[in-house]
Amino acid sequence: MSEKITIYQKPTCSKCRATLAILDNGGEDFESINYYETPLTVEKLLELVQKLNVSLRDVLRKDESLARDLGVMSMSDDELVQVMVDNPDLIQRPIVVRGDKAALCRPPENVNALL
């Protein structure tokens, strides 16, 4: 595979750090995006969901207290995607992209499908 690898991550997340270690050890160039410092747009989040080939709700961290406080389970997808962009703690992580494919790296070894 020759496409560039991009990881969307949070530096304090243990799964993100483990996925970054796998990428580092793999010897391939990759771009790391801390989506807390460089927030995702609605369009980018929807693009990632499409590349993951899952529903928006599959990348929602439903167990976060914020999710319960905001009542996200009763929101429409249009409302939900905006709330997720505004509150990145609600997005499952890390997400690794290569070309038109992506992997939610929970567990971190899921990244191997893209290497």
Secondary structure, 3 states (H helix, E strand, C coil): CCCCEEEEECCCCHHHHHHHHHHHHHCCCEEEEECCCCCCCHHHHHHHHHHHCCCHHHHECCCCHHHHHHCHHHCCHHHHHHHHHHCHHHECCCEEEECCEEEECCCHHHHHHHC
